[in-house]
Amino acid sequence: MANRKVPHLKFNLIVRRTHLYLGIFLLPWFLMYSISSLPFSHRSYLDAYYDDGTPLWVSRWEGNYYIPLDTETDHRKIGAQVMQEFDLEGSFGTYQPAPDQLAIYIYDFWNATQVRYFHDEKRLVIQDRRFRWDHFLTGMHARGGFQQASFLADLWAVIVDIVCVAMMTWVASGLYMWWQLKSVRRSGALVILSGTLSFVLFLFLL
Amino acid sequence: MNFSRIVRRTHMYLGLFFGPWILMYALSTVVMNHRDWVSSFYPETVPFVTESELTRRISFPEEASPAEQGRLVLQALNMEGAFSARRTEEGKLVILRNHPVHPRRITYETESGHLQVEQQPFEAPRFLERMHRRRGFQQDYLLEDVWALSVDLVILTMVVWAFSGAWMWWELKTTRLWGISCLVFGFGLFAFFLLTI
């Protein structure tokens, strides 16, 4: 009988330790994702807080420039060329705010720069964004993906995946640990039911 | 009940209640982190499918904004909830009703009273991303505010989990050494990222 109990106890311990050590290792990410969600939820409050007359974007360079902007243009390639020419570094993304415009958004955790190209005027504008703590947090929160040609950016994206897997693991291992505590099975089941029901109701009523 | 037990039970019950939110945020983050790969399984755009067409005269107050007009149209259709509205160049009122599962587009022609209700077919990645981005108190609907409140509660819960988890770990003396190693490695890696990317 004792021998049959050993694997169960071992599994129990593995579940508990996985839950614990994942939590401790990923604590900075976990705290970052929670705290950085607040500026997303309360954007207007923070915009009002920072509404002190300081412009959000400050011009760094402005002048004549030419980019062959047509349907064949590889925007990322153009973006990389412009960044090299103007000595801009960091992760970047490109988009077209209007058919005759190209925007390159360059960022790291602390700074953000935008390059706007106006094809009709053959004009390029480079602007730096003022530092704001809410932008710092939301920038970190939104960071992810494997589009950048940087090993460290990819590594960050891998950690984001690990955080996601950890979150699912915490839910599954948490359920397992709850089931082990016989005295709270009924109350726990009621809480699970009310949480799941609330979530499903939101899905259909929102 | 002693303090340690209160901490443990709070940690557990919060987890049991907010499990669906956490799963939704985890799955939607995977979708967004692998957007190109996930998108490759789905068509680039999901066309709206006409659900119904009808004629109904809806009167708007003078100088009502597209948002106010949109609210009245949704009210008339009994489809109230989060939305955005705009006027097209042809004068049509286009309302996007941001339903989590079935987003709808309602086009209203003021002159003729013609209403077209279209629905976007369900797609799991888009649904997850919509849920992930749903937050804030900017909509004039009580239920939207309740959802936004639930998001704030999830945020608060995550902070509570972090601190209660740290508390429970410290109580387990045998795990302190490995725990400190994980903590130092985790914070060290995070700080490294902060300074390098």
Interface residues (C-beta under 8 A of the other chain):
Chain A: R17 L20 Y21 G23 I24 F25 L26 L27 P28 W29 F30 L31 M32 Y33 S34 I35 S37 L38 F40 S41 H42 R43 S44 S91 D108 F109 G144 G145 F146 Q147 S150 L152 A153 L155 W156 A157 I159 V160 D161 V163 C164 V165 M167 M168 W170 V171 G174 L175 M177 W178 L181 V184 S187 G188 V191 I192 S194 G195 T196 S198 F199 V200 F202 L203 F204 L205 L206
Chain B: R9 M12 Y13 G15 L16 F17 F18 G19 P20 W21 I22 L23 M24 Y25 A26 L27 T29 V30 M32 N33 H34 R35 D36 G81 A82 H99 P100 V101 R134 R135 G136 F137 Q138 L143 E144 V146 W147 A148 S150 V151 D152 V154 I155 M158 V159 W161 A162 G165 A166 M168 W169 L172 T175 W178 G179 C182 L183 F185 G186 F187 L189 F190 F193 L194 T196 I197
